[in-house]
């Protein structure tokens, strides 16, 4: 099962309580006969045994497997934290109060970094939640490895035709092997935020921002912002992790780069020249002095009023809107190369994890909640900054009043991840590691490109 990682766990933390932090990436060898899905993941059975030994070490507050849930309630495992968590909890509250459900829903918050590890391990041990969340970029893996159940039969029983409520693109994104495996919740993308007060001081108008048509146009605005003060960064960005990767990702596809893998994820199809050019552009933002060094939390830096521009996810809009004294606006990720406007994007979806302890009626109630949360709760969810998937929300007059509506066109430009079992925790994670080394100056360009290709090759299905 393990193709390039010899340790089953990267580390097990024990500090008064025990919990599994991370299971390294793995390679699943699929059975030859047909499309049979494994309901229980063999690769996680070792984790299951360790988890069973560790469960006694954790308190209810830190161990969701032992969390206290009222009898008859459905458990909803959430990876939403901070601002967006508050919005989704509001949807759960509304459902419990207004729908008089047979099985009310109890939300349980997990740490985002180890959410999928805990979800997959819980399913393997027969302790999966009733409802969960999955990124579209992770959904294919969860479906192929038997972590989640298809929803077709339950939607039919409830009389719900998703095409009446969601776009074809949204439905296609959650359809695998002809079956629907999730309810679309949103699209979230990397977008651009800007501080109106700082731009005014730099002599930049909002029209200037909206008329960015190339990297040179953007550089001209960033250059003006260099005069705002030593502690003001023209652009807020960390030099590692997801956000610079998302910028590289958008630029790579704007340059005309091809998908990283072919259909079926059996072949490396990275355009090396475009990958290198996009790497160089992202690094130039630091080399040209447009990003102050040492920014650990670029969203917080912008929130403090010390950044003119910010590239970050749609989900921070709600938090920024609730920040006293911050005069900001947002726009789609700009067209920097060749007149193209592709952007990094993913989607949250609501899933039905495998759980033999859940009755058929409870499963039906779980799917009913999932649809309510996405469709009826769509406009509430839009308050967090996400672009709601439900037509009723994203076409509503109320949505047009929100900051998130400024970036609704990202639905047209969204470039989603390939459907590959090894993308989320394999290809993407290893690509980020390769790019981090280059941006942090620990590897040269040729080494970084070689590592980038290896990140794909090592994770091919």
C-alpha positions as CSV (number, residue, x, y, z in Angstrom):
1,X,0.0,0.0,0.0
2,X,2.8,2.5,0.8
3,X,4.7,3.4,-2.4
4,X,7.0,6.1,-1.1
5,X,6.5,6.6,2.6
6,X,7.8,3.9,4.9
7,X,6.2,5.1,8.2
8,X,2.5,4.4,8.8
9,X,2.2,7.5,10.9
10,X,4.3,10.6,10.4
11,X,4.0,11.3,14.2
12,X,1.7,10.6,17.1
13,X,1.3,13.4,19.5
14,X,0.9,12.7,23.2
15,X,0.5,15.6,25.6
16,X,-1.9,14.7,28.3
17,X,-4.2,13.5,25.5
18,X,-3.5,11.3,22.5
19,X,-4.7,11.8,18.9
20,X,-3.6,10.9,15.5
21,X,-2.3,13.9,13.7
22,X,-1.6,12.6,10.2
23,X,-1.5,9.4,8.2
24,X,1.0,9.7,5.4
25,X,0.0,9.4,1.8
26,X,-0.7,6.0,0.6
27,X,-1.2,4.0,-2.6
28,X,-4.3,1.9,-2.8
29,X,-4.1,-1.2,-5.0
30,X,-7.5,-1.6,-6.6
31,X,-9.1,-5.1,-7.0
32,X,-9.2,-6.2,-10.6
33,X,-12.8,-7.3,-10.7
34,X,-15.1,-4.5,-12.0
35,X,-15.7,-1.3,-10.2
36,X,-16.3,-2.9,-6.8
37,X,-15.7,-0.4,-4.0
38,X,-14.1,-1.4,-0.7
39,X,-16.5,-0.3,2.0
40,X,-13.7,-0.4,4.6
41,X,-10.3,0.8,3.7
42,X,-7.6,-1.8,4.3
43,X,-5.0,0.9,4.3
44,X,-6.6,2.4,7.4
45,X,-7.0,-0.7,9.5
46,X,-3.7,-0.2,11.1
47,X,-4.9,3.3,12.0
48,X,-8.1,1.8,13.4
49,X,-6.2,-0.4,15.8
50,X,-4.0,2.4,17.0
51,X,-7.0,4.7,17.3
52,X,-8.9,2.2,19.4
53,X,-5.9,2.1,21.8
54,X,-5.6,5.9,21.9
55,X,-9.3,6.8,22.3
56,X,-9.1,6.5,26.0
57,X,-6.5,9.2,26.1
58,X,-8.6,11.9,24.7
59,X,-11.2,14.1,26.3
60,X,-14.6,14.6,24.6
61,X,-13.7,18.1,23.7
62,X,-10.7,17.0,21.6
63,X,-11.8,13.5,20.5
64,X,-14.8,13.7,18.2
65,X,-15.2,9.9,18.3
66,X,-16.1,10.2,22.0
67,X,-18.1,13.4,21.7
68,X,-21.4,13.5,23.6
69,X,-24.4,13.7,21.2
70,X,-28.0,13.6,22.3
71,X,-29.7,10.2,21.7
72,X,-31.4,10.2,18.2
73,X,-29.4,13.2,16.9
74,X,-27.4,13.0,13.7
75,X,-23.7,13.9,13.9
76,X,-22.3,16.4,11.4
77,X,-18.5,16.5,11.3
78,X,-17.4,19.9,10.1
79,X,-14.0,21.3,8.9
80,X,-15.4,24.8,9.0
81,X,-13.7,27.0,11.6
82,X,-13.4,30.7,12.3
83,X,-15.8,32.9,10.4
84,X,-17.3,30.3,8.1
85,X,-17.9,28.0,11.0
86,X,-20.2,30.5,12.6
87,X,-22.3,30.8,9.4
88,X,-22.7,27.1,9.0
89,X,-23.6,26.6,12.6
90,X,-26.3,29.1,12.0
91,X,-27.7,26.9,9.2
92,X,-27.7,23.9,11.5
93,X,-29.5,25.9,14.2
94,X,-32.1,27.1,11.6
95,X,-32.7,23.5,10.5
96,X,-33.2,22.2,14.0
97,X,-35.6,25.1,14.9
98,X,-37.7,25.4,11.8
99,X,-37.9,21.9,10.2
100,X,-38.9,20.0,13.3
101,X,-36.6,17.1,12.2
102,X,-37.1,13.6,13.5
103,X,-33.4,13.5,14.0
104,X,-31.9,16.9,14.9
105,X,-28.3,17.6,13.8
106,X,-25.4,18.1,16.2
107,X,-22.3,19.7,14.6
108,X,-18.9,18.6,15.8
109,X,-15.9,20.8,14.8
110,X,-12.7,19.1,13.8
111,X,-9.3,20.7,13.2
112,X,-9.0,21.2,9.4
113,X,-5.4,19.8,9.2
114,X,-6.4,16.4,10.3
115,X,-10.1,16.3,9.3
116,X,-9.7,13.8,6.5
117,X,-7.5,11.5,8.5
118,X,-10.0,11.3,11.3
119,X,-12.9,10.9,8.9
120,X,-11.3,8.0,7.0
121,X,-10.1,6.3,10.2
122,X,-13.6,6.7,11.8
123,X,-15.2,5.1,8.8
124,X,-12.7,2.2,8.8
125,X,-13.5,1.5,12.5
126,X,-17.3,1.7,12.0
127,X,-17.5,5.1,13.8
128,X,-18.2,7.4,10.9
129,X,-20.4,10.5,11.4
130,X,-23.8,10.7,9.8
131,X,-22.9,13.7,7.7
132,X,-19.6,15.2,6.7
133,X,-17.9,17.7,4.4
134,X,-15.6,17.0,1.5
135,X,-13.7,19.2,-0.9
136,X,-14.5,18.3,-4.5
137,X,-10.7,17.7,-4.9
138,X,-10.9,15.0,-2.3
139,X,-14.3,13.6,-3.2
140,X,-13.1,11.3,-6.0
141,X,-10.7,9.6,-3.6
142,X,-13.4,9.2,-0.9
143,X,-15.8,7.7,-3.4
144,X,-13.3,5.3,-5.0
145,X,-12.1,4.0,-1.6
146,X,-15.5,3.5,-0.2
147,X,-15.6,6.1,2.5
148,X,-18.8,7.8,1.3
149,X,-22.2,6.4,0.0
150,X,-23.9,7.4,-3.2
151,X,-27.0,9.5,-2.8
152,X,-29.1,8.6,-5.8
153,X,-31.6,6.3,-4.1
154,X,-32.2,8.7,-1.2
155,X,-32.6,11.7,-3.4
156,X,-35.2,9.8,-5.4
157,X,-37.1,8.8,-2.3
158,X,-37.1,12.5,-1.2
159,X,-38.3,13.6,-4.7
160,X,-35.2,15.8,-5.1
161,X,-34.0,16.3,-8.7
162,X,-30.7,18.2,-8.3
163,X,-30.9,19.6,-11.8
164,X,-33.8,21.7,-10.6
165,X,-31.6,23.4,-8.0
166,X,-27.9,23.3,-9.2
167,X,-26.0,23.9,-12.4
168,X,-24.9,21.1,-14.6
169,X,-21.3,21.9,-13.7
170,X,-22.0,21.6,-10.0
171,X,-23.7,18.3,-10.5
172,X,-21.0,17.0,-12.7
173,X,-18.4,17.8,-10.1
174,X,-20.0,15.5,-7.6
175,X,-20.9,12.7,-10.1
176,X,-18.5,9.8,-10.2
177,X,-19.0,6.6,-12.3
178,X,-22.5,7.8,-13.0
179,X,-23.6,8.2,-9.4
180,X,-24.0,11.3,-7.2
181,X,-21.8,11.2,-4.2
182,X,-22.4,14.6,-2.6
183,X,-24.6,17.7,-2.4
184,X,-22.8,20.8,-3.8
185,X,-22.5,23.5,-1.2
186,X,-20.3,26.2,-2.8
187,X,-17.4,27.2,-5.0
188,X,-14.5,28.9,-3.3
189,X,-11.7,30.5,-5.2
190,X,-8.5,32.5,-4.7
191,X,-9.5,36.1,-5.2
192,X,-8.1,39.6,-4.8
193,X,-8.8,41.9,-1.9
194,X,-7.7,45.5,-1.7
195,X,-7.6,48.2,1.0
196,X,-9.4,51.3,-0.3
197,X,-7.9,53.7,2.1
198,X,-4.3,52.6,1.3
199,X,-5.0,52.7,-2.4
200,X,-6.3,56.2,-2.2
201,X,-3.1,57.3,-0.4
202,X,-1.1,55.7,-3.2
203,X,-3.1,57.5,-5.9
204,X,-4.9,54.3,-7.1
205,X,-8.6,54.3,-8.0
206,X,-10.9,51.3,-8.0
207,X,-11.2,51.6,-11.7
208,X,-7.4,51.1,-11.9
209,X,-7.8,47.8,-10.0
210,X,-10.7,46.7,-12.2
211,X,-8.7,47.4,-15.3
212,X,-5.8,45.1,-14.5
213,X,-5.2,43.2,-17.8
214,X,-1.7,42.0,-17.4
215,X,1.1,41.3,-14.9
216,X,2.6,44.7,-16.0
217,X,-0.6,46.5,-15.1
218,X,-0.6,44.8,-11.7
219,X,3.1,45.6,-11.1
220,X,2.5,49.3,-11.8
221,X,0.0,49.4,-9.0
222,X,2.2,47.4,-6.6
223,X,5.1,49.8,-7.4
224,X,3.0,52.8,-6.3
225,X,2.1,51.1,-3.1
226,X,5.8,50.7,-2.1
227,X,5.7,54.4,-1.1
228,X,3.1,53.8,1.6
229,X,5.6,53.0,4.4
230,X,8.1,50.5,5.6
231,X,5.6,48.4,7.5
232,X,3.0,48.4,4.6
233,X,3.3,45.6,2.1
234,X,2.0,46.2,-1.4
235,X,0.8,42.6,-1.5
236,X,0.3,40.3,1.5
237,X,1.5,36.7,0.9
238,X,3.2,33.9,2.8
239,X,6.2,32.2,1.0
240,X,4.9,28.7,1.6
241,X,1.8,26.5,1.9
242,X,-1.5,26.8,0.0
243,X,-1.9,30.4,-1.0
244,X,1.3,30.9,-3.1
245,X,0.6,27.5,-4.7
246,X,-2.9,28.8,-5.6
247,X,-1.3,31.8,-7.2
248,X,1.2,29.6,-9.1
249,X,-1.7,27.4,-10.1
250,X,-3.8,30.3,-11.5
251,X,-0.8,31.7,-13.4
252,X,0.2,28.4,-14.9
253,X,-3.3,27.8,-16.4
254,X,-3.6,31.5,-17.5
255,X,-0.3,30.9,-19.4
256,X,-2.0,28.0,-21.2
257,X,-0.6,25.2,-19.1
258,X,-2.1,21.7,-19.5
259,X,-3.7,19.6,-16.7
260,X,-1.1,18.0,-14.5
261,X,-2.3,14.5,-15.3
262,X,-4.3,12.8,-18.1
263,X,-7.9,11.4,-17.7
264,X,-7.5,8.4,-15.4
265,X,-4.5,10.0,-13.7
266,X,-2.1,7.5,-15.2
267,X,0.3,9.9,-17.0
268,X,2.2,13.0,-16.1
269,X,1.1,15.8,-18.5
270,X,2.7,18.8,-16.8
271,X,3.8,21.6,-19.1
272,X,7.3,22.1,-17.7
273,X,8.0,25.4,-19.5
274,X,4.8,27.0,-18.3
275,X,5.3,25.6,-14.8
276,X,8.8,27.2,-14.7
277,X,7.5,30.5,-16.0
278,X,4.7,30.6,-13.3
279,X,7.3,29.7,-10.6
280,X,9.5,32.6,-11.7
281,X,6.6,35.0,-11.7
282,X,5.5,34.2,-8.2
283,X,9.1,34.5,-6.9
284,X,9.5,37.8,-8.6
285,X,6.8,39.3,-6.3
286,X,9.3,38.9,-3.5
287,X,12.4,39.7,-5.5
288,X,10.9,43.0,-6.7
289,X,10.0,44.0,-3.2
290,X,6.2,43.8,-3.6
291,X,5.8,41.4,-0.6
292,X,7.5,42.2,2.7
293,X,9.5,39.2,4.0
294,X,8.4,37.2,7.0
295,X,4.6,37.4,6.7
296,X,3.3,34.4,8.5
297,X,-0.4,35.1,8.3
298,X,-1.1,37.2,5.2
299,X,-4.9,37.5,5.9
300,X,-4.2,38.9,9.4
301,X,-1.7,41.3,8.0
302,X,-4.3,42.6,5.5
303,X,-6.9,42.6,8.3
304,X,-4.6,44.9,10.4
305,X,-4.7,47.5,7.6
306,X,-1.0,47.0,6.6
307,X,-1.4,45.5,3.2
308,X,-2.7,47.2,0.0
309,X,-3.6,44.0,-1.8
310,X,-4.2,40.4,-0.7
311,X,-4.6,37.2,-2.6
312,X,-6.7,34.8,-0.4
313,X,-9.8,32.6,-0.5
314,X,-13.4,33.7,-0.8
315,X,-14.0,32.4,2.7
316,X,-12.2,35.3,4.4
317,X,-14.6,37.9,3.1
318,X,-17.0,37.3,6.0
319,X,-14.3,37.8,8.6
320,X,-12.9,40.9,6.8
321,X,-16.4,42.4,6.6
322,X,-16.7,42.1,10.4
323,X,-13.4,43.8,11.0
324,X,-13.8,47.3,12.5
325,X,-12.2,50.1,10.6
326,X,-11.2,48.0,7.6
327,X,-12.3,49.7,4.4
328,X,-11.9,47.0,1.7
329,X,-13.4,45.5,-1.4
330,X,-12.8,42.4,-3.5
331,X,-12.6,41.3,-7.1
332,X,-11.9,38.2,-9.1
333,X,-8.4,37.0,-9.4
334,X,-6.9,39.3,-12.1
335,X,-6.1,38.4,-15.7
336,X,-2.3,38.5,-15.6
337,X,-1.3,36.4,-18.6
338,X,-2.5,36.3,-22.2
339,X,-5.9,37.8,-21.5
340,X,-7.0,34.7,-19.6
341,X,-8.7,34.7,-16.2
342,X,-8.5,31.1,-14.9
343,X,-8.2,30.9,-11.1
344,X,-7.6,28.2,-8.5
345,X,-10.9,26.9,-7.2
346,X,-12.4,24.1,-5.2
347,X,-15.8,23.3,-3.8
348,X,-17.2,22.2,-0.5
349,X,-19.7,19.5,-0.7
350,X,-21.9,17.6,1.9
351,X,-21.3,13.9,2.0
352,X,-22.8,10.8,3.5
353,X,-20.0,8.8,5.2
354,X,-20.4,5.0,5.4
355,X,-21.9,4.1,8.8
356,X,-23.6,0.7,9.5
357,X,-25.0,2.0,12.8
358,X,-27.2,4.5,10.9
359,X,-30.6,3.2,10.1
360,X,-32.2,3.7,6.6
361,X,-34.6,6.3,8.0
362,X,-31.7,8.1,9.7
363,X,-29.8,8.1,6.4
364,X,-32.8,9.6,4.6
365,X,-33.0,12.3,7.3
366,X,-29.3,12.9,6.9
367,X,-29.7,13.5,3.1
368,X,-32.7,15.7,3.8
369,X,-30.5,17.9,6.1
370,X,-27.7,18.0,3.5
371,X,-30.1,19.3,0.9
372,X,-31.6,21.9,3.3
373,X,-28.2,23.1,4.4
374,X,-27.1,23.8,0.8
375,X,-30.4,24.9,-0.8
376,X,-32.3,26.7,2.0
377,X,-29.1,27.7,3.8
378,X,-27.3,28.9,0.7
379,X,-27.8,32.6,1.2
380,X,-26.7,32.3,4.9
381,X,-23.6,30.5,3.7
382,X,-23.0,33.2,1.2
383,X,-22.4,35.6,4.1
384,X,-19.1,33.8,4.8
385,X,-17.9,34.9,1.3
386,X,-18.4,31.6,-0.4
387,X,-20.1,31.4,-3.8
388,X,-23.2,29.3,-3.0
389,X,-23.9,26.4,-5.3
390,X,-27.7,26.5,-5.1
391,X,-29.4,28.6,-7.8
392,X,-31.9,29.9,-5.3
393,X,-29.0,31.6,-3.4
394,X,-26.6,32.7,-6.1
395,X,-29.3,34.2,-8.3
396,X,-31.1,36.0,-5.5
397,X,-31.3,39.7,-4.9
398,X,-30.0,39.2,-1.3
399,X,-26.8,37.7,-2.6
400,X,-26.2,40.7,-4.9
401,X,-25.9,42.9,-1.7
402,X,-23.0,40.8,-0.4
403,X,-19.3,41.2,-1.0
404,X,-19.1,37.7,-2.2
405,X,-21.2,38.6,-5.3
406,X,-18.3,40.7,-6.6
407,X,-16.5,37.4,-7.4
408,X,-19.5,35.4,-8.7
409,X,-17.8,35.3,-12.1
410,X,-15.2,33.0,-10.7
411,X,-17.7,30.3,-11.5
412,X,-16.9,30.9,-15.1
413,X,-13.1,30.9,-14.6
414,X,-12.7,28.2,-12.0
415,X,-10.1,25.6,-12.7
416,X,-10.7,22.5,-10.5
417,X,-8.4,19.8,-9.6
418,X,-8.1,16.6,-11.6
419,X,-10.2,13.6,-10.5
420,X,-7.4,11.5,-9.1
421,X,-7.4,9.4,-5.9
422,X,-4.0,10.7,-5.1
423,X,-4.5,14.4,-5.8
424,X,-5.5,16.0,-2.5
425,X,-3.0,14.5,-0.1
426,X,-0.5,13.3,-2.6
427,X,0.1,15.3,-5.8
428,X,-1.0,18.6,-4.4
429,X,0.9,18.3,-1.1
430,X,4.1,17.2,-2.8
431,X,3.8,19.9,-5.4
432,X,3.5,22.5,-2.6
433,X,6.6,21.0,-1.0
434,X,8.6,21.3,-4.3
435,X,7.5,24.9,-4.8
436,X,8.1,26.0,-1.2
437,X,11.7,25.1,-1.5
438,X,12.1,27.4,-4.5
439,X,10.3,30.3,-3.1
440,X,12.1,30.0,0.2
441,X,15.5,29.9,-1.5
442,X,16.5,26.4,-0.3
443,X,16.4,24.9,-3.8
444,X,17.3,26.2,-7.3
445,X,14.9,26.3,-10.2
446,X,16.0,23.1,-11.9
447,X,15.8,21.2,-8.6
448,X,12.3,22.6,-8.0
449,X,11.1,21.6,-11.4
450,X,12.4,18.1,-11.1
451,X,10.7,17.8,-7.7
452,X,7.5,19.2,-9.2
453,X,7.5,16.4,-11.8
454,X,8.4,13.8,-9.2
455,X,5.5,15.0,-7.1
456,X,3.2,14.0,-9.9
457,X,5.0,10.8,-11.0
458,X,5.1,9.4,-7.5
459,X,1.4,9.7,-7.1
460,X,0.0,8.4,-10.4
461,X,-2.9,6.0,-10.1
